[in-house]
Amino acid sequence: MKLLDIFKDDNDINEKSVLGFLSFAILAAYGIVDVVTGLEGKQFVVEPIILEVFAALTAGCFGISSYEKVQNRKTEAERDKVLLGADTKPLPEDEG
């Protein structure tokens, strides 16, 4: 897959999940660096707005991606219901 394929509408990559993961990785790297520098007795200074933006980006991307996944499940269930027929009855051996 080429890098430019990511920007097509019909790709297999969920861009929101990728962006959310990268944002989370940056937050995790910040946490690790902060702990290491704290153990060394140094202060690691980062503007709070930067952390807030990455936290909001992570939550937003994962939230939107999860919401879309739930919505797609509903539509898949509705599609299955239409394909099987809404008034299908269980087979006699399925009844207890």
C-alpha positions as CSV (number, residue, x, y, z in Angstrom):
1,M,0.0,0.0,0.0
2,K,1.3,3.4,-0.9
3,L,1.3,6.3,1.5
4,L,-1.2,8.3,-0.7
5,D,-3.7,5.4,-0.5
6,I,-4.4,6.5,3.1
7,F,-6.1,9.6,1.8
8,K,-8.6,7.8,-0.5
9,D,-12.2,7.4,0.5
10,D,-12.2,3.6,-0.1
11,N,-9.3,2.4,2.1
12,D,-9.2,-0.3,4.8
13,I,-7.5,2.0,7.4
14,N,-9.5,3.8,10.0
15,E,-7.7,7.2,10.1
16,K,-9.4,8.2,13.4
17,S,-7.9,5.2,15.2
18,V,-4.5,5.8,13.7
19,L,-4.5,9.4,14.8
20,G,-5.8,8.5,18.2
21,F,-3.1,5.9,18.7
22,L,-0.4,8.3,17.7
23,S,-1.7,10.9,20.0
24,F,-1.9,8.4,22.9
25,A,1.7,7.3,22.0
26,I,2.9,10.9,22.4
27,L,1.1,11.2,25.8
28,A,2.7,7.9,26.9
29,A,6.1,9.1,25.8
30,Y,5.6,12.4,27.7
31,G,4.7,10.4,30.8
32,I,7.8,8.2,30.5
33,V,10.1,11.1,29.9
34,D,8.5,13.0,32.8
35,V,9.1,10.1,35.2
36,V,12.7,9.6,34.1
37,T,13.6,13.2,34.4
38,G,11.8,13.4,37.8
39,L,13.9,10.5,39.0
40,E,17.0,12.3,37.9
41,G,15.9,15.4,39.9
42,K,15.2,17.5,36.9
43,Q,12.0,19.2,35.9
44,F,10.4,18.4,32.6
45,V,8.4,21.4,31.5
46,V,5.7,21.3,28.8
47,E,3.0,23.8,28.4
48,P,-0.3,22.4,29.8
49,I,-2.2,23.4,26.7
50,I,-0.2,20.9,24.7
51,L,-1.1,18.0,27.0
52,E,-4.7,19.1,27.0
53,V,-4.8,19.2,23.2
54,F,-3.3,15.7,22.9
55,A,-5.6,14.3,25.6
56,A,-8.7,15.8,23.8
57,L,-7.4,14.5,20.5
58,T,-7.0,11.0,21.9
59,A,-10.4,11.0,23.5
60,G,-12.1,12.5,20.5
61,C,-10.5,10.2,17.9
62,F,-11.2,7.0,20.0
63,G,-14.7,8.2,20.9
64,I,-15.7,8.9,17.3
65,S,-14.2,5.7,16.1
66,S,-16.0,3.7,18.8
67,Y,-19.3,5.4,18.0
68,E,-19.0,4.6,14.3
69,K,-18.2,1.0,15.2
70,V,-21.4,0.8,17.3
71,Q,-23.4,2.4,14.6
72,N,-22.1,0.1,12.0
73,R,-23.1,-2.9,14.1
74,K,-26.6,-1.6,14.3
75,T,-26.8,-1.2,10.6
76,E,-25.3,-4.7,10.1
77,A,-27.9,-6.2,12.4
78,E,-30.6,-4.4,10.5
79,R,-29.2,-5.6,7.2
80,D,-29.2,-9.2,8.5
81,K,-32.8,-8.8,9.7
82,V,-33.8,-7.7,6.2
83,L,-31.9,-10.5,4.5
84,L,-33.3,-13.2,6.9
85,G,-36.8,-11.7,6.9
86,A,-38.3,-9.9,9.9
87,D,-40.9,-12.6,10.4
88,T,-38.6,-15.7,10.5
89,K,-39.7,-18.2,13.0
90,P,-37.3,-20.6,14.8
91,L,-36.9,-24.1,13.6
92,P,-38.7,-26.8,15.7
93,E,-35.5,-28.2,16.9
94,D,-34.4,-24.8,18.2
95,E,-37.4,-24.6,20.5
96,G,-37.0,-26.0,24.0
